[in-house]
Amino acid sequence: MKFTNLTTAEFEQFANEMPYSHFTQMAGNYELKVSEGVETHLVGVKDKDNQVLAACLLTAVPVMKVFKYFYTNRGPVIDFGNQELVHFFFNELSKYVKTHKALYLRIDPYLPMYKRDHDGNILEDYQRNWVFEKFASLGYEHEGFTTGFSTTRQIRFHSILDLKDKTAKDVLNNMDSLRKRNTKKVQKNGVKVRFLNEDELPIFRSFMEQTSETKDFVDREDAFYYHRMKHYKDRVLVPLAYINFEEYIAELEVEEKQLQKEINKAEKDIAKRPENQKAVNKKQNLEKQLEANQTKVTEARDLQQKHGNELPISAGFFIINPFEVVYYAGGTANEFRHFAGSYAIQWEMINYAIDHQIDRYNFYGISGDFTENAEDAGVIKFKKGFNADVIEYVGDFVKPINKPAYALYTTLKKVQKKLS
């Protein structure tokens, strides 16, 4: 085996073929980092036949003027079941970054430790003790089993819907009653989905702004989304949920005629047998449905007059590789939340994954706090309702490369923290 630099083509081909590869370990991210002026390396391991066995995207930023901080975001792409390969890669990686003036190296492998349910109960232990032992023997320090959200670390918990060997009907049947009802609701409420192009990205950004204000979180800058859409190309999809009022009102009118027809039939049944309580109850229920239908028609006509024939209501930002579809971000117009546009987007993209034979639908990060007081308790409940599992990852490891300088660096950071 040999540790070596990889071409973009070699890196991309290997990353696309390997399971458990994260979207940050993609050629699109390499091109993005280079365009932003970030020092970026593609490294890996090859066998004697020049076949790639492991691949990794590394970034480096200046530290203390003469040193660099190296980071591999959710890397490397490697078979962690091959312990000899793992040892060789990480041992050689330390040597490589040392030759490039590394102060220290951080890794956060895309390596699951536990599968849990959304109440926090462990469903499966992936037996990763040897990984912690191996990294410790190689000089890496584990930064702990963190929970919550951080601006300096990747989230350790993802909500994952397993789609392997499942049909859309299977997924729908496995949802809880609320998720199932809302998914069916959007199909009846005239909610359509199409994909935004780069020029239309401000629509998505406006929804994110409203959602961040409502839920009190800090969103990424515009450039974050624009750059990924540009460099990830067709690996990014931005679905928009909208209402086409012409189609929606036509659907409501068909529903109205059907309801009126059934009411007339119930009235005839009652006329023949006034004591028929079943027919009386049916008529009352149908009249309530007709009243709701008329309310929807009135609302639809008012909104059509105010906004035109197409009303955007929700949008999402998805990043895709052959391994998984990742729901990275999403927002909804606060005024039109009752149309449940986010459910239309989720259903569209779940079906996209099934149609493209992608086995994992990743709702992405949750805090790892499974109590009712969790900061993202509502989000956890939403994701749980789709019958997703929670995957907990091993977390961050740091290896000092220049130990004396790193000791000074950490001391200075502690002093600065006390003074701030």
RODO-2510 file (C-alpha; in nm, 4 decimals, decimal comma):
residues 420
     n   res          X          Y          Z
     1     m     0,0000     0,0000     0,0000
     2     k     0,1077     0,3584    -0,0587
     3     f    -0,0223     0,6888     0,0742
     4     t    -0,0468     0,9422    -0,2062
     5     n    -0,2235     1,2443    -0,3499
     6     l    -0,5265     1,1701    -0,5670
     7     t    -0,6611     1,3380    -0,8761
     8     t    -1,0102     1,4838    -0,8630
     9     a    -1,1327     1,2068    -1,0931
    10     e    -0,9810     0,9323    -0,8747
    11     f    -1,1268     1,0874    -0,5623
    12     e    -1,4732     1,1311    -0,7118
    13     q    -1,4943     0,7809    -0,8554
    14     f    -1,3918     0,6166    -0,5293
    15     a    -1,6201     0,8351    -0,3121
    16     n    -1,9158     0,7571    -0,5378
    17     e    -1,8560     0,3827    -0,5095
    18     m    -1,8193     0,3646    -0,1325
    19     p    -2,1067     0,3450     0,1182
    20     y    -2,1123     0,5776     0,4187
    21     s    -1,9623     0,8682     0,2256
    22     h    -2,0653     1,2179     0,3310
    23     f    -2,1432     1,5008     0,0902
    24     t    -1,8451     1,6984     0,2238
    25     q    -1,6243     1,4213     0,0838
    26     m    -1,7251     1,4906    -0,2761
    27     a    -1,5460     1,6424    -0,5742
    28     g    -1,7955     1,9286    -0,5685
    29     n    -1,6772     2,0255    -0,2220
    30     y    -1,3152     2,0150    -0,3384
    31     e    -1,3965     2,2545    -0,6234
    32     l    -1,5904     2,4753    -0,3814
    33     k    -1,3047     2,4992    -0,1303
    34     v    -1,0515     2,5740    -0,4029
    35     s    -1,2767     2,8491    -0,5425
    36     e    -1,2945     3,0033    -0,1934
    37     g    -0,9167     3,0111    -0,1692
    38     v    -0,8966     2,7424     0,0995
    39     e    -0,5878     2,5221     0,0923
    40     t    -0,7320     2,1833     0,0005
    41     h    -0,5726     1,8404    -0,0425
    42     l    -0,7000     1,5156    -0,1915
    43     v    -0,5109     1,2222    -0,0436
    44     g    -0,5626     0,8495    -0,0203
    45     v    -0,4204     0,5010    -0,0260
    46     k    -0,3561     0,2859    -0,3339
    47     d    -0,2620    -0,0799    -0,3666
    48     k     0,0193    -0,2232    -0,5771
    49     d    -0,2116    -0,2225    -0,8815
    50     n    -0,2756     0,1520    -0,8383
    51     q    -0,6355     0,0940    -0,7243
    52     v    -0,7679     0,3440    -0,4702
    53     l    -0,8394     0,1892    -0,1291
    54     a    -0,9138     0,5064     0,0688
    55     a    -0,9747     0,8714    -0,0144
    56     c    -0,9904     1,1921     0,1858
    57     l    -1,0506     1,5634     0,1344
    58     l    -0,8419     1,7747     0,3716
    59     t    -0,8495     2,1489     0,4300
    60     a    -0,5854     2,3625     0,5979
    61     v    -0,5998     2,7104     0,7493
    62     p    -0,3194     2,9190     0,9023
    63     v    -0,2633     2,9038     1,2786
    64     m    -0,0094     3,1037     1,4836
    65     k     0,1331     3,2523     1,1602
    66     v     0,3722     2,9650     1,0832
    67     f     0,1510     2,6602     1,1362
    68     k    -0,1688     2,5153     0,9884
    69     y    -0,4786     2,3492     1,1272
    70     f    -0,5796     2,0498     0,9149
    71     y    -0,9329     1,9142     0,9093
    72     t    -1,1061     1,6359     0,7248
    73     n    -1,4792     1,6998     0,7374
    74     r    -1,6525     1,3608     0,7771
    75     g    -1,3552     1,1868     0,6213
    76     p    -1,1901     0,9744     0,5179
    77     v    -1,3908     0,7591     0,2779
    78     i    -1,2580     0,4218     0,3850
    79     d    -1,3661     0,0702     0,4788
    80     f    -1,3486     0,0893     0,8562
    81     g    -1,3874    -0,2867     0,8670
    82     n    -1,0324    -0,3188     0,7309
    83     q    -0,8311    -0,2492     1,0454
    84     e    -0,4943    -0,2816     0,8722
    85     l    -0,5981    -0,0201     0,6154
    86     v    -0,7340     0,2102     0,8869
    87     h    -0,4061     0,1922     1,0808
    88     f    -0,1990     0,2566     0,7693
    89     f    -0,4105     0,5496     0,6508
    90     f    -0,4213     0,7432     0,9773
    91     n    -0,0578     0,6762     1,0559
    92     e     0,0463     0,8049     0,7132
    93     l    -0,1967     1,0969     0,7315
    94     s    -0,0120     1,2313     1,0361
    95     k     0,3175     1,2129     0,8491
    96     y     0,1648     1,3875     0,5477
    97     v     0,0238     1,6877     0,7347
    98     k     0,3478     1,7191     0,9321
    99     t     0,5356     1,7819     0,6074
   100     h     0,2852     2,0624     0,5378
   101     k     0,3537     2,2449     0,8693
   102     a     0,0523     2,1121     1,0597
   103     l     0,0059     2,2238     1,4186
   104     y    -0,2748     1,9777     1,4748
   105     l    -0,5224     1,7609     1,2851
   106     r    -0,8934     1,7153     1,3482
   107     i    -1,1063     1,4309     1,2139
   108     d    -1,4758     1,3477     1,2625
   109     p    -1,5299     1,0241     1,0677
   110     y    -1,8693     0,9500     0,9154
   111     l    -1,8722     0,6351     1,1248
   112     p    -2,1872     0,5271     1,3132
   113     m    -2,1502     0,4126     1,6721
   114     y    -2,5117     0,3379     1,7675
   115     k    -2,8503     0,3151     1,6088
   116     r    -3,1151     0,4580     1,8414
   117     d    -3,4850     0,5319     1,8342
   118     h    -3,6056     0,8895     1,8776
   119     d    -3,6521     0,8305     2,2489
   120     g    -3,2791     0,7640     2,2792
   121     n    -3,2968     0,3877     2,3279
   122     i    -3,0119     0,1923     2,1665
   123     l    -3,1375    -0,0399     1,8930
   124     e    -2,7991    -0,1518     1,7632
   125     d    -2,4397    -0,1252     1,8837
   126     y    -2,1925    -0,1131     1,5940
   127     q    -1,9046    -0,2271     1,8175
   128     r    -1,6636     0,0612     1,7576
   129     n    -1,4500     0,0237     2,0740
   130     w    -1,1540    -0,0837     1,8650
   131     v    -1,1728     0,2460     1,6722
   132     f    -1,1299     0,4509     1,9908
   133     e    -0,8442     0,2255     2,0988
   134     k    -0,6765     0,2492     1,7589
   135     f    -0,6976     0,6290     1,7441
   136     a    -0,5676     0,6565     2,0998
   137     s    -0,2693     0,4373     2,0102
   138     l    -0,1985     0,6664     1,7136
   139     g    -0,2002     0,9785     1,9313
   140     y    -0,5531     1,1049     1,8655
   141     e    -0,7531     1,2534     2,1548
   142     h    -1,1293     1,1993     2,1538
   143     e    -1,3218     1,5185     2,2316
   144     g    -1,6092     1,3457     2,4044
   145     f    -1,9631     1,2289     2,3347
   146     t    -2,1044     1,5740     2,2784
   147     t    -2,4697     1,6647     2,2362
   148     g    -2,6371     1,9806     2,1145
   149     f    -2,5454     2,2068     1,8249
   150     s    -2,2085     2,3719     1,7741
   151     t    -2,0580     2,6147     1,5240
   152     t    -1,7200     2,4380     1,5465
   153     r    -1,8186     2,0710     1,5309
   154     q    -2,0336     1,8538     1,3101
   155     i    -2,3508     1,7269     1,4758
   156     r    -2,3099     1,3763     1,6203
   157     f    -2,6701     1,2628     1,5685
   158     h    -2,8594     1,2228     1,2413
   159     s    -3,2191     1,1182     1,1847
   160     i    -3,2153     0,8517     0,9117
   161     l    -3,5035     0,6927     0,7234
   162     d    -3,3991     0,3529     0,5891
   163     l    -3,5433     0,3065     0,2403
   164     k    -3,3739    -0,0201     0,1508
   165     d    -3,6215    -0,2555    -0,0218
   166     k    -3,9105    -0,0192     0,0594
   167     t    -4,1803     0,1190    -0,1684
   168     a    -4,3471     0,4579    -0,1289
   169     k    -4,6525     0,2750     0,0051
   170     d    -4,4373     0,1035     0,2701
   171     v    -4,2972     0,4398     0,3821
   172     l    -4,6429     0,5973     0,4019
   173     n    -4,7862     0,3054     0,5975
   174     n    -4,5002     0,3248     0,8505
   175     m    -4,5565     0,6941     0,9331
   176     d    -4,7429     0,7987     1,2448
   177     s    -5,1003     0,9197     1,2013
   178     l    -5,0132     1,2915     1,1829
   179     r    -4,7375     1,2503     0,9244
   180     k    -4,9563     1,0156     0,7202
   181     r    -5,2544     1,2530     0,7346
   182     n    -5,0488     1,5582     0,6335
   183     t    -4,8752     1,3718     0,3510
   184     k    -5,2133     1,2710     0,2099
   185     k    -5,3508     1,6201     0,2790
   186     v    -5,1003     1,7981     0,0548
   187     q    -5,1906     1,5690    -0,2321
   188     k    -5,5548     1,6776    -0,1971
   189     n    -5,4839     2,0468    -0,1356
   190     g    -5,3391     2,1200    -0,4763
   191     v    -4,9799     2,1446    -0,3492
   192     k    -4,7336     2,0859    -0,6311
   193     v    -4,3529     2,0571    -0,6277
   194     r    -4,0947     2,1748    -0,8783
   195     f    -3,7213     2,2423    -0,8547
   196     l    -3,5726     2,5909    -0,8348
   197     n    -3,2814     2,7025    -1,0483
   198     e    -3,0030     2,9299    -0,9255
   199     d    -3,1842     3,2476    -1,0324
   200     e    -3,4812     3,1461    -0,8164
   201     l    -3,2797     3,0736    -0,5026
   202     p    -3,4001     3,3997    -0,3359
   203     i    -3,7408     3,2293    -0,2991
   204     f    -3,5794     2,9590    -0,0843
   205     r    -3,3762     3,2175     0,1064
   206     s    -3,6873     3,4192     0,1917
   207     f    -3,8479     3,1101     0,3456
   208     m    -3,5320     3,0369     0,5438
   209     e    -3,5320     3,3915     0,6778
   210     q    -3,8908     3,3597     0,7990
   211     t    -3,8287     3,0177     0,9525
   212     s    -3,5084     3,1265     1,1299
   213     e    -3,6958     3,4197     1,2837
   214     t    -3,9858     3,2006     1,3930
   215     k    -3,7716     2,9196     1,5367
   216     d    -3,4927     3,1489     1,6597
   217     f    -3,1871     2,9971     1,4929
   218     v    -2,9033     3,1525     1,2942
   219     d    -2,9077     3,0498     0,9292
   220     r    -2,6144     3,0352     0,6877
   221     e    -2,5292     3,3303     0,4646
   222     d    -2,6623     3,3437     0,1083
   223     a    -2,3187     3,2570    -0,0316
   224     f    -2,3201     2,9211     0,1464
   225     y    -2,6167     2,8008    -0,0584
   226     y    -2,5213     2,9710    -0,3844
   227     h    -2,1699     2,8257    -0,3798
   228     r    -2,2908     2,4730    -0,3143
   229     m    -2,5526     2,4974    -0,5839
   230     k    -2,2826     2,6170    -0,8252
   231     h    -2,0108     2,3636    -0,7457
   232     y    -2,2156     2,0593    -0,6468
   233     k    -2,4161     2,1034    -0,9686
   234     d    -2,6826     1,8306    -1,0038
   235     r    -2,5926     1,6998    -0,6575
   236     v    -2,8007     1,9849    -0,5141
   237     l    -3,1774     1,9991    -0,5518
   238     v    -3,3956     2,2821    -0,4212
   239     p    -3,7601     2,1691    -0,4316
   240     l    -4,0305     2,4331    -0,4105
   241     a    -4,3801     2,3520    -0,2857
   242     y    -4,6409     2,5792    -0,4401
   243     i    -5,0111     2,5983    -0,5107
   244     n    -5,1393     2,6285    -0,8665
   245     f    -5,4757     2,7921    -0,7982
   246     e    -5,6245     2,7141    -1,1353
   247     e    -5,5685     2,3420    -1,0760
   248     y    -5,6483     2,3622    -0,7053
   249     i    -5,9828     2,5385    -0,7546
   250     a    -6,0752     2,2943    -1,0326
   251     e    -6,0019     2,0039    -0,7933
   252     l    -6,2149     2,1674    -0,5240
   253     e    -6,5022     2,2137    -0,7690
   254     v    -6,4915     1,8448    -0,8600
   255     e    -6,4925     1,7612    -0,4895
   256     e    -6,7884     1,9980    -0,4364
   257     k    -6,9961     1,8254    -0,7040
   258     q    -6,9182     1,4828    -0,5593
   259     l    -7,0115     1,5961    -0,2070
   260     q    -7,3361     1,7527    -0,3301
   261     k    -7,4187     1,4317    -0,5155
   262     e    -7,3674     1,2251    -0,1997
   263     i    -7,5730     1,4723     0,0070
   264     n    -7,8616     1,4434    -0,2404
   265     k    -7,8450     1,0652    -0,2137
   266     a    -7,8468     1,0810     0,1670
   267     e    -8,1506     1,3147     0,1568
   268     k    -8,3379     1,0662    -0,0625
   269     d    -8,2552     0,7865     0,1812
   270     i    -8,3858     0,9989     0,4696
   271     a    -8,7018     1,0851     0,2754
   272     k    -8,7726     0,7140     0,2289
   273     r    -8,6854     0,6242     0,5887
   274     p    -8,6837     0,9271     0,8243
   275     e    -8,5790     0,6999     1,1130
   276     n    -8,2590     0,6037     0,9297
   277     q    -8,0102     0,7603     1,1731
   278     k    -7,7143     0,6341     0,9737
   279     a    -7,8255     0,8375     0,6720
   280     v    -7,8902     1,1433     0,8939
   281     n    -7,5390     1,1205     1,0400
   282     k    -7,3910     1,0742     0,6957
   283     k    -7,5696     1,3816     0,5634
   284     q    -7,4489     1,5931     0,8546
   285     n    -7,0891     1,4766     0,8005
   286     l    -7,1084     1,5472     0,4267
   287     e    -7,2468     1,8947     0,4904
   288     k    -6,9504     1,9712     0,7176
   289     q    -6,7157     1,8542     0,4422
   290     l    -6,8997     2,0732     0,1909
   291     e    -6,8725     2,3720     0,4219
   292     a    -6,4965     2,3129     0,4567
   293     n    -6,4741     2,2792     0,0801
   294     q    -6,6445     2,6143     0,0300
   295     t    -6,4109     2,7785     0,2827
   296     k    -6,1132     2,6465     0,0855
   297     v    -6,2593     2,7748    -0,2417
   298     t    -6,3110     3,1213    -0,0947
   299     e    -5,9571     3,1268     0,0460
   300     a    -5,8116     3,0008    -0,2826
   301     r    -5,9898     3,2655    -0,4904
   302     d    -5,8808     3,5417    -0,2519
   303     l    -5,5176     3,4248    -0,2594
   304     q    -5,5266     3,3856    -0,6369
   305     q    -5,6464     3,7422    -0,6749
   306     k    -5,3768     3,8687    -0,4375
   307     h    -5,0755     3,6587    -0,5463
   308     g    -5,1515     3,5375    -0,8964
   309     n    -5,2003     3,1805    -1,0097
   310     e    -4,8871     3,0329    -0,8433
   311     l    -4,8191     3,0750    -0,4716
   312     p    -4,4835     2,9516    -0,3306
   313     i    -4,5311     2,8166     0,0206
   314     s    -4,2223     2,6148     0,1181
   315     a    -3,8779     2,5117    -0,0061
   316     g    -3,5943     2,2789     0,0907
   317     f    -3,2237     2,2407     0,0172
   318     f    -3,1026     1,8862    -0,0502
   319     i    -2,7548     1,7469    -0,1165
   320     i    -2,7331     1,4064    -0,2824
   321     n    -2,4726     1,1398    -0,3413
   322     p    -2,5198     0,7756    -0,4459
   323     f    -2,5384     0,6754    -0,0797
   324     e    -2,7995     0,9123     0,0604
   325     v    -3,0350     1,2038     0,0085
   326     v    -2,9641     1,4702     0,2717
   327     y    -3,2290     1,7204     0,3802
   328     y    -2,9882     1,9989     0,4697
   329     a    -3,2271     2,2905     0,5254
   330     g    -3,5844     2,3987     0,4690
   331     g    -3,8198     2,6860     0,5308
   332     t    -4,1885     2,7712     0,5028
   333     a    -4,3849     3,0919     0,4564
   334     n    -4,5332     3,1532     0,8008
   335     e    -4,8619     3,2806     0,6570
   336     f    -4,9210     2,9586     0,4644
   337     r    -4,8035     2,6913     0,7087
   338     h    -5,1541     2,5434     0,7152
   339     f    -5,1019     2,4183     0,3596
   340     a    -4,8294     2,1830     0,4969
   341     g    -4,5954     2,2503     0,2062
   342     s    -4,2978     2,0958     0,3906
   343     y    -4,4741     1,7587     0,3768
   344     a    -4,5075     1,7866     0,0003
   345     i    -4,1316     1,8461    -0,0201
   346     q    -4,0446     1,5542     0,2058
   347     w    -4,2713     1,3216     0,0122
   348     e    -4,1305     1,4382    -0,3222
   349     m    -3,7730     1,3779    -0,2107
   350     i    -3,8445     1,0455    -0,0405
   351     n    -3,9885     0,9295    -0,3714
   352     y    -3,6856     1,0750    -0,5509
   353     a    -3,4605     0,8567    -0,3340
   354     i    -3,6716     0,5462    -0,3963
   355     d    -3,6861     0,6109    -0,7715
   356     h    -3,3065     0,6542    -0,7865
   357     q    -3,2440     0,3479    -0,5664
   358     i    -3,0812     0,5519    -0,2892
   359     d    -3,1277     0,3604     0,0342
   360     r    -3,0876     0,6369     0,2941
   361     y    -3,3002     0,9465     0,3432
   362     n    -3,1166     1,1677     0,5890
   363     f    -3,3304     1,4216     0,7767
   364     y    -2,9947     1,5385     0,9116
   365     g    -2,8986     1,6709     1,2510
   366     i    -3,0715     1,6486     1,5851
   367     s    -2,9286     1,7531     1,9208
   368     g    -2,9001     1,4126     2,0857
   369     d    -3,1086     1,5410     2,3777
   370     f    -3,4087     1,3101     2,3875
   371     t    -3,5911     1,4808     2,6750
   372     e    -3,9046     1,6910     2,6419
   373     n    -3,6935     1,9985     2,7200
   374     a    -3,4627     1,9524     2,4206
   375     e    -3,4066     2,2682     2,2164
   376     d    -3,5170     2,0772     1,9072
   377     a    -3,7944     1,8694     2,0680
   378     g    -4,0431     1,9675     1,7959
   379     v    -3,7998     1,8772     1,5186
   380     i    -3,7262     1,5402     1,6800
   381     k    -4,0989     1,4665     1,7003
   382     f    -4,1420     1,5596     1,3326
   383     k    -3,8615     1,3280     1,2182
   384     k    -3,9693     1,0494     1,4513
   385     g    -4,3116     1,0595     1,2877
   386     f    -4,1645     0,9366     0,9585
   387     n    -4,0439     0,6212     1,1375
   388     a    -3,6806     0,7271     1,1076
   389     d    -3,3971     0,5971     1,3249
   390     v    -3,1260     0,7984     1,4977
   391     i    -2,7651     0,7313     1,4007
   392     e    -2,5050     0,8437     1,6541
   393     y    -2,1532     0,8999     1,5183
   394     v    -1,8208     0,8517     1,6938
   395     g    -1,7416     1,2234     1,7207
   396     d    -1,4276     1,4349     1,6917
   397     f    -1,0662     1,3311     1,7370
   398     v    -0,7713     1,5722     1,7541
   399     k    -0,4048     1,4839     1,7074
   400     p    -0,1340     1,7331     1,8026
   401     i     0,1314     1,7217     1,5309
   402     n     0,3785     1,9730     1,6721
   403     k     0,3304     1,8965     2,0418
   404     p     0,5290     2,1829     2,2021
   405     a     0,3658     2,4441     1,9776
   406     y     0,0224     2,2851     2,0272
   407     a     0,0633     2,3005     2,4063
   408     l     0,1427     2,6717     2,3768
   409     y    -0,1515     2,7217     2,1411
   410     t    -0,4037     2,5582     2,3782
   411     t    -0,2650     2,7583     2,6721
   412     l    -0,3059     3,0843     2,4825
   413     k    -0,6637     2,9892     2,3886
   414     k    -0,7504     2,9259     2,7536
   415     v    -0,6075     3,2630     2,8525
   416     q    -0,8005     3,4394     2,5767
   417     k    -1,1199     3,2662     2,6853
   418     k    -1,0737     3,3850     3,0448
   419     l    -1,0113     3,7410     2,9287
   420     s    -1,3114     3,7504     2,6944
***
